[in-house]
């Protein structure tokens, strides 16, 4: 099959509706919105996350494939570290300190999804921690 385009969305699992913001994005490619929402909600009904990454591969004959991803790293850090709000001024006002054991646990968990070397995943996590205003030891 010939791929027409690839779309990336961030959607609440099990709660897709044929309304904005999903409708304008998928409608311009001719995807049946009601059919998409039904399929997506069925696939993601058992996922317990706030938002997940979704990749949609659209073929020339208007068939499509839905690939479910994982939740974003910042949402995962918010749940894992039990933080309600990140710093408004990262670098100037830092909220918390995280030790290396927690960073290692997060990187082992994320390595399941990322399929990279553990050191690369750890660097990605450290960069995200700095950008949201959390220091590490």
Secondary structure, DSSP 8 states (H G I E B T S, - for coil): --EEEEEEEEE-TT---SSTTHHHHHHTTT--HHHHHHHHHHHTTT---S-EEEEEEEETTS-EEEEE----HHHHHHHHTT-SS--SSTTTS--EEE-HHHHHHHHHHHHHHH-S-HHHHHHHHHHHHHHTTEEE-
